[in-house]
Amino acid sequence: MILGHLTSLFGYVVPFLFVLTIVVFFHEMGHFLVGRWCGVKVDVFSLGFGKELAGFNDRHGTRWRLAMIPLGGYVKFHGDLNAASAQSPKKLEGMEPADRAVTFAAQPVWKRAAIVAAGPIANFILAIAIFSTSFYVSGRPILIPRIETVIPDSPAARAGFKSGDVILAIDGTAINSFTEMQKVVSASSDVPLAFEVQRDKADLTLTATPERKDVSGPFGSSRIGVLGLTASSKPEDWKTETFTAGGSVKAAASETWFVVDRTLSYIGGLFVGRETASQISGPIRIAEVSGEVAKLGLGALLNLAAFLSVSIGFVNLLPVPLLDGGHLMYYLVEAARGRPLSERAQEIGFRFGLAIVSMLMIFATFNDLLRLVHG
């Protein structure tokens, strides 16, 4: 019994750490590379926090380390007080001019902004690289948007959809797969949509308004728009879409934007009451999903890493002090004012951001525990 639980735990933890390490490594590598290009000395590049398990020094004096707590990582630039890149004017004043010149704080505001933005940008680049490689090598399975069943008393039934209909376009935009149709519908709750449909070799237009419903998915329950349609199960309705190198990158960029767009829609929905905070997931849920996806193979796990990379890159760009977006907000103010905010103002902002991030993590973990308790 105990061995079975340990094996099950191992099956979730290892895929989770694999995915998280890839995402964190590329995020921090973005900071690291642009920092180096901008002439900043990097003292430490760490995967994980806490006690060092293994490490080495490169020829530039950077300590590359693998730490005991593998839940994140950081780049410590020369002159930083700690892993959070806290600055100390007094420490900088005590440095020799040549030593101070290679610190992060001594750089002009545009260089500091570039270094900070490089982390989230690296996350987006990683996602596009994974998606485009997958599309180019394996193609993308496409299910023709042919309807098999129409759920009674659903928006689709009221609009007049019938079994065998093939959806050609929505609001004038061509639809090539059932998945494309689902993406549009899920993001269009309570919005009337005009569907161009082919029925018995004749074309017609139907108008339907997706209803907002709670739907279970691999990342937990989410409130999305639904019509009440099921896809065809006929093998002949499946095909594989192939891509050129350029086409795969274009499709990958579109997939990346879709994740960002859905995240923006969800955040906007929270503020206007269309969405619920119960959908927010934390590390426990991500570990659970990682374990399930790992059973499908390495390719599926890498695709999960791509989705998480987009999410982490986007979240880090939010204008919350402590996150990269918060730093960029400070630099924008500094560029406009011609001088940085006072130490006191930045300290207050940092504490505010720490409180927000901490409360969000606690809330997400609480949601995960509730899901485990209630099955």
Summary of the structure (lengths in Angstrom):
residues: 375
radius of gyration: 24.3
end to end distance: 20.3
largest distance: 81.4
contacts: 1141
relative contact order: 0.12
helix: 53%
strand: 22%
